[in-house]
């Protein structure tokens, strides 16, 4: 088996399903803007504030200052409010349908997203995969650090790493590709908290005994798609995985 996929399967067995996508495409999409440079807890509070307006026309009807107030918990609220407005304006201009937009070829859609205010490579690829159902590899900082530690690369360039990992996507499903990105990021957070040697991830059929005590997920999984548990920031108990 491809060693990169051995790593993916080991991460999946240890951390379990992450469910970084839910059933509400609009909420998930806005979260990709809100999550920039902040924590999931802060995003959950901002999403909670936005719930009464979670329709494109209602969000578009908000003034800039109103939108800024609602997203303030996520930080950088002026930038994020503007980016959300720009994103929704683009969405309406494209026909106002996630399904319609998803019919576009991945490369074409990616270039369109990259042309929008505040959308870089990582955010564009996350949107492609979680919102529009296009398999891709998100070559973010966590991915580069992990696979550099494991002897791949060395990678310093987003496009180079993404191109090298693209063939592995042919061997997995869309949902597995989504989980792969989530698992890499969640594993990376354990390294930020307390760095440890994780080259054991290259071993096939890794047992739980091989994992060090430092490898404890910082934030709980988002729970089954559709449950929305993690979004209810007003209820701390809802932030705990069942």
N, C-alpha and C positions, 0 to 999 in steps of 0.2 A: 504493500500500500504506500502511496505517496506520504512521505514523512510529515508534510504539512497537514495532511488529513489525520494522521496519527495524533498530532498535537490537538487538533480540533476535537477528536473523539475523547481524548483524555480530559480535556477541559469540560466537555459536556457531561461526562460521567461524574466528575467531581462537583461541579457547580450546579448542574441540573439546568432545566429550561429557564431562560431569562424572560421570554415573552416581551421583547422590546416593541411589539406592535400590538394594537388592540383592534377594536371593531369600528372606531370612529376615525375615518381618514382625515377629517379636518383637524381634530384635536391632535392627532399624531403629527400631522404636518406642521402645525404651529409650534409644537414642542421642539421641533428641530431647530427653530430659531431661538426659542426661549432657553434651551439647554446650553447655549454657547456661553462659556466662562461662568458657569454657576453649577449648583448641585440639583439633584433630582427633587429634593425636598422643597427648594425654592421654586422650581418649575411647577410642582404639584400645587403650591399655593396660588401661583399666577393662573394656572389652568382652572383652579377652583373659582377664582374671581371672574374668569371669562365665561364660565358655564352658562349664565343667563343670556349670553349673546352668541352662543356657539352655532351660528348660521352665517353664511357668507354675507348676506344682505344686511344683517344686523351688525356684524362687525364693521362692514364698510360704512354704515351710518354713524358710527362713533366718531367723535372729533379726535384729533390727535392727542389733545390733553386727556380726554377720557380714556383712550386706549393706553396712554402712558401710565395713568393711575392704576389701571387694572393689571398691567404687567410689571409694575414696580418691584414686586418681591423677587423677580428673576434677575434684577440688576441690569445696568446699562439700558434702562427702560426707554430712554428717548430713541436710541438706535434700534432697539428691538421693536418698538411700536412702529417706527418708520418702515422697517424691513417687513413686518407683518402686513402693513398697508400695501407696500409695493408688491408683495407676494400675492395678495388677494386681488389686486388690480390686474396683475398678469393672469391669474387664474380665470377671472371673468372674461378677459380679452381672448383667452384660449377656448372659450366655450362654456366655462363653468362646470365642467364634468371631469372627475378624476379618471373615469373609464375612458372618456374620449381622449384625454391627454395621454393616457397610458398606451394608446394605440400607436403613438409615434415611435420610430426606431430609437433605441437607447442612446446611441451616439448623438443623434439630433436633439433629443430631449435634454441630454446632459449639457450640450453647448448652450441651449436656451436658458437653462437654470443658471449656468455660470455667468451669464450676462446680467443677471439680476443683482441688485444691491445687496451686499453682504453675504453672497453665496459663493463659497470657495469649493475646492475639490472635494473635501471631506463631506461638507453639508450637501453638496449636489449628489454625491454617491449615496449618502444615507437616504435622501429623498427618492432617488431612483429605485432603491431596493425596498424600502419600507412603505412608501406611498404609491409608487407606480409599478411595483412588481417586476423590476428588472434585476437579474442577478449581477452582482458586482463585488469586487473586493475593496474594502475601505482601508486604504494604506495609511492609516493615521499614526500618530506618535506611538500609541500603545503597541500597534502592530509592528512598527519598525523596531522598537526596543525589544520586543519579545523575540522576533525572528533573527535579529542581530545577535542576541544572547545565545540563541540556539545554533548559531553557525551559518545562517543563511546571509546572503548579501555580501558585505555590509550595505544596508540601504540608508540613503539620505535623501533620495528623490522619490516623491509620491508616484509619478507616472511610471518610473522604472519598476518599482515594487508591484504596483497594480498590474502591469503587463506581465511580470514574471509569475504572478499568482493566478492570472486569468485561466490558464488551462485546468487548474484544480477545480474550478467552478463547474466544469463539465461533469464532474463525478458526484456532485451533490445537488440537492434540491434547493429551491428558492428559500424555503423556511430554514434549511440547514445553513445557507449562506447568511441569512439574517442572524441566526443564533451564533454563528462563527464570529461575526463582528462584535456582538454583545459580549460573548465569552472572553474574547481577547481583551476588551476594555475592562471588564470586571476583574479579570485576572491581573491586568496591569495595575489596577488600584491597590492590590495587595502588595505589589512591589514598591509602589510609592510610599506606602505606610511602613513597610519593613522589608528591605531588599533581601532576597535569598536566591540560591542557585536553583534554577528551575529547568536545567537541562534533562532532568528525568522525564520531562514531557515527551521526549523522543522515543521512549520505550513503548512498544506495543502492549496492549492489554495491561496497562498500569493499574496497580492495586491501590486502594486508599492508604495502605500502610506506608507507601512511598511519599505521600504528601507531608510536608512539614506543617507544624502548627500555625505558621504565619499565613498559610494559604486559606484564610477565612474571608469570604466575600464581605466587602465593606457595606454595600447596600443590598437589601433583599431583592429577589426577582420581582418583576412587576405583577406576577400572578397570571392566571389563565386569561387569554384574550376575551374581552367583553366584560370581565368582572369589574374593572375600573377601581379595584380596591385602593391601589397605590395613589390614585388621584385625589382621594378625599382627605386633603391636607388638614381639615378641621378635626379629623378623628385620628389621633396618633395610633390607635390600635389597628387602623385600616392600613397602615404602612408596613405591617408585618405579614410576611408570606405565610399562607395557610399550610 
